Amino acid sequence: MKWVHGATQCITAATAEALGKDGALGCLAVGCAADIVAVEGDPLTDITVLEAVNFVMKDGEVYQGE
């Protein structure tokens, strides 16, 4: 599923680079602004795992499912 990997990069690192914000957005590292979702499985190989998000962090605040 090469298109899934490409789509995921498009909405993260590639967008940050296009905006001139690479190193600050679209990455997971100290100093990067990141919103994080966690799922069981690899969305690069099975996009349907994104239908069941287990963990969300936005602006440093943790939100969890019911």
C-alpha positions in Angstrom: 0.0 0.0 0.0 2.5 2.5 -1.2 -0.2 5.2 -1.5 -0.9 5.1 2.2 2.7 5.8 3.1 2.8 8.7 0.6 -0.5 10.1 1.9 0.8 9.9 5.5 4.0 11.7 4.5 2.0 14.3 2.6 0.0 15.3 5.7 3.0 15.4 8.0 6.6 15.9 7.0 6.0 17.0 3.4 3.5 19.7 4.4 5.8 21.0 7.1 8.6 21.2 4.5 6.4 23.0 2.0 5.5 25.5 4.7 9.1 26.1 5.6 8.5 24.6 9.0 10.4 21.3 8.8 12.2 20.6 12.0 9.3 22.3 13.9 6.2 20.5 12.5 5.6 17.1 11.1 8.1 15.4 13.3 8.4 13.7 16.7 11.4 15.1 18.4 12.2 17.5 21.2 11.3 21.0 20.1 8.7 19.9 17.5 5.0 20.8 17.9 3.2 17.5 17.6 -0.4 16.2 17.8 -0.2 12.4 18.3 -2.7 9.6 17.7 -2.0 5.9 18.7 -3.6 2.9 17.1 -3.1 -0.8 17.3 -1.4 -1.8 14.1 0.5 0.0 11.3 -1.5 2.5 9.4 1.1 2.4 6.6 0.1 -1.1 5.9 -3.6 -1.1 7.0 -5.3 2.3 6.9 -8.4 0.9 8.6 -6.6 0.8 12.0 -7.2 4.6 12.0 -10.9 3.8 12.6 -10.1 2.8 16.2 -7.9 5.5 17.7 -6.8 4.5 21.3 -4.9 7.6 22.3 -4.8 11.3 21.3 -2.5 14.1 22.4 -3.1 17.6 21.2 -1.1 20.6 22.3 0.5 18.5 25.1 -2.9 17.5 26.6 -3.8 13.8 26.6 -7.3 12.8 25.5 -8.4 9.1 25.7 -11.3 7.2 24.2 -14.3 6.2 26.4 
